[in-house]
Amino acid sequence: MLKFKRHSFLLSAHEIHRLFSASPAISLVDPITQHQTHLQTTTNINTLQSETSIPQSPPSLDPKHYISQLFKCRNLNQITQVHAQVAVNGLLLHNLALANKLLYIYVQHKAVIDAHSLFGVMTEKDPVSWSVMVGGFARVCDYLNCFVTFREYVRSGECLDNYTLPLVIRACRDTMDINMGRLIHHVVHKFGLHSDPFVVAALVDMYAKCGAIDDAKQLFDKMPERDLVSWTVMIGAYAECGNANESLALFDRMREEDVIPDKVAMVTVVNACAKMGAMHKAGLVNEYIWRMNFSLDVILGSAMIDMYAKCGNLDSAREIFDKMREKNVITWSAMIAAYGYHGKGREALELFPSMLTSGVLPNRITFVSLLYACSHAGLVDEGLRIFNSMWEDHFVRRDVKHYTCMVDLLGRAGRLNEALNLVEDMSVEKDEGLWGALLGACRIHNRIELAEKAAKSLLELQSQNPGHYVLLSNIYAKAGRWEDVAKIRELMTHRRLKKNPGWTWIEVDNKIHRFSVGDHTHGWSKEIYKMLEMLIEKLELAGYVPDTNFVLHDVDEELKQGMLYSHSEKLAIAFGLISTSEGTPLRITKNLRVCGDCHTFIKFVSAIAKRLIIVRDANRFHHFEEGACSCGDYW
């Protein structure tokens, strides 16, 4: 099997020349060894089943006739018949346009074996031929043959174009192969296409998806002319890598440069808003969409439902949903998921029969949304019923995400033995999400032995994720097993893994403010800590008792209380109280799960300060009002 050597970014001229200049041909990893006699089907035309045949016409030497016939083909047998007729009439070897069209039709039907058979006997090839074959392999995810075909294209001496290069660059993106991507980038320079907007947009997208956002930004900034495609890709790239703030800043910059966004760009911006969770920004984007008269189709409408839901405004999400004239399975699933994020499991379940009544059939995403909603509302029996009905009533096969939701549902409810049995009996391949859900349930219910078993399986699948080590360490710490905590931390140090820091964001006066634990970098730090001191005094008089079980360090109680008081969510809330007028709702976002003590603290603050406080953490939304939380302390 041919394998590409992985190269670093700084390749020498000799290496580039050796890889992409003419040399003895290297054959493909051939998927078609049994198909060398492809055109033997010619003698069998008359024996084909009538229902798969195309109407027979008198022999013709007009290529347009056969191109017309190709576009009428509905299955592979019909394409094969036209192929045979063309070959018999001698047109195939003498008409490149017809051969390319036949090649294209094979690829459109994902018949790459037949396409490559034809490609191999074509005596003449042009950039269209190569593009179709490269794209054909990428279309069926045969990336190795996609890259090999592209290399042979480069060696053929034909000029590369701005159609084929984006295809192969996207293959690098889809395989997350940044080394191959950098190599293709060198080829782009070699052929003088480094300023082509379509090629550069594909490179920006590839670098961003591979996590090399700085390379993506560098390319973007150097573009002599940035068209709408380039802006849209870069905005999406920042959102994808978690920097939604920069994504929205780019959107503002794009409009300043008089580039008018289309609907695709607006969907990208809406998704960036959803990731950031900033309500003010969401409102501005919504206003712009209406001002520009964008129609609320299923794609944009569904994205806006998700945006409002993730910005903490469920009512606006439902308003968008109700305004949409056309709703498909994505729209319904987005609204069901929105109720799930906010812990409104009953409302999510009530929406499902309405969806079925409207004639929209559920898919696997719909059931993930339903099961997630059940999990975060504690609706165990309802979740089991839905899980069991997937195939029996709706013919939707369960995948690992559905099992993960069920493990989470049973685990949160304390039914860990049932969750473990489900894991052991499932036939689909287990992934890190599944074991992570079981480990999280073990943390809630202090099941240390089972946690160790889940952690072992989890680390075998994903040994470089620091979050898994931290979760197991926290379970040990909660049980007072400090020696085991020390071992986990030592293992993390040995593997050069660092805990992801906790951050909390709050939007005040259209600006995002970010806090970390014990943060003193904010301009209002003195006022924030003074407010926090006053708050804690009032809360303790009202009955608040700091829960030092959530300080997972082996220190004395007084120090533990000090650590609790400076958690990032407490600092963000204190800042919100001193920087907004009375009665203004506070919306904060936490990148990790909110701890139990902070959850209790915020309940007391909502009662004492008479504020609605909406918290979005890594798992869900919490709406705190008058001393209670929408989750019912079940999260």
Sequence and secondary structure as in RCSB ss.txt:
>XXXX:A:sequence
MLKFKRHSFLLSAHEIHRLFSASPAISLVDPITQHQTHLQTTTNINTLQSETSIPQSPPSLDPKHYISQLFKCRN
LNQITQVHAQVAVNGLLLHNLALANKLLYIYVQHKAVIDAHSLFGVMTEKDPVSWSVMVGGFARVCDYLNCFVTF
REYVRSGECLDNYTLPLVIRACRDTMDINMGRLIHHVVHKFGLHSDPFVVAALVDMYAKCGAIDDAKQLFDKMPE
RDLVSWTVMIGAYAECGNANESLALFDRMREEDVIPDKVAMVTVVNACAKMGAMHKAGLVNEYIWRMNFSLDVIL
GSAMIDMYAKCGNLDSAREIFDKMREKNVITWSAMIAAYGYHGKGREALELFPSMLTSGVLPNRITFVSLLYACS
HAGLVDEGLRIFNSMWEDHFVRRDVKHYTCMVDLLGRAGRLNEALNLVEDMSVEKDEGLWGALLGACRIHNRIEL
AEKAAKSLLELQSQNPGHYVLLSNIYAKAGRWEDVAKIRELMTHRRLKKNPGWTWIEVDNKIHRFSVGDHTHGWS
KEIYKMLEMLIEKLELAGYVPDTNFVLHDVDEELKQGMLYSHSEKLAIAFGLISTSEGTPLRITKNLRVCGDCHT
FIKFVSAIAKRLIIVRDANRFHHFEEGACSCGDYW
>XXXX:A:secstr
        SS  HHHHHHHHS  S      S GGGTTGGGGGGGGGGS GGG          HHHHHHHHHH  S
HHHHHHHHHHHHHTT TTT HHHHHHHHHHHHHTT HHHHHHHHHH S   HHHHHHHHHHHHHTT HHHHHHHH
HHHHHTT    TTHHHHHHHHHHHTT HHHHHHHHHHHHHTT TT HHHHHHHHHHHHHTT HHHHHHHHHH SS
  HHHHHHHHHHHHHTT HHHHHHHHHHHHHTT    HHHHHHHHHHHHHHT HHHHHHHHHHHHHTT    HHH
HHHHHHHHHHTT HHHHHHHHHH S   HHHHHHHHHHHHHTT HHHHHHHHHHHHHTT    HHHHHHHHHHHH
HHT HHHHHHHHHHHHHHH     HHHHHHHHHHHHHTT HHHHHHHHHH  S   HHHHHHHHHHHHHHT HHH
HHHHHHHHHHH TT HHHHHHHHHHHHHTT HHHHHHHHHHHHHTT      EEEEEETTEEEEEETT   STTH
HHHHHHHHHHHHHHHHTT    GGG  SS  HHHHHHHHHT HHHHHHHHHHHHS TT  EEEEESS   HHHHH
HHHHHHHHTT  EEEE SS EEEEETTEETTTT  
